[in-house]
Amino acid sequence: MYTNNKNQKSNSKLQSFILGVCIFLIGISANAQCAMCRAALGGDSNTKKAEAVNDGIVYLMVIPYLLVLIIGYLIYRMYSKKKKAV
C-alpha cells in the first residue's frame, strides 16, 4: 500500500510539471509595443522595416533556445558516457 501512494505522488508531480510546461508554452496575446517601434512601423509603406524588425526579434529569440539545447545535449552526453563506463 505504501508503494502505491509513492507512485501517486510521483505521477502527481509529473502531471504538475507537464501542466506547468503547457501553460508556459501557451502564448498570451498582448498589444504591448514600445513607442519607438509603433512610430517606426506605423504606416503601410513600412513593410520592409516591419519585416526587418520581425527578423531581428526571431533572431534574438532563437539564440537562447539554441544555447539551452546545446548545453542540455552536452550534459546528456556526459551522463550517458558515465553510465557506459560503470
Secondary structure as UniProt FT lines:
FT   HELIX           2..25
FT   HELIX           35..40
FT   TURN            44..45
FT   HELIX           47..85
//
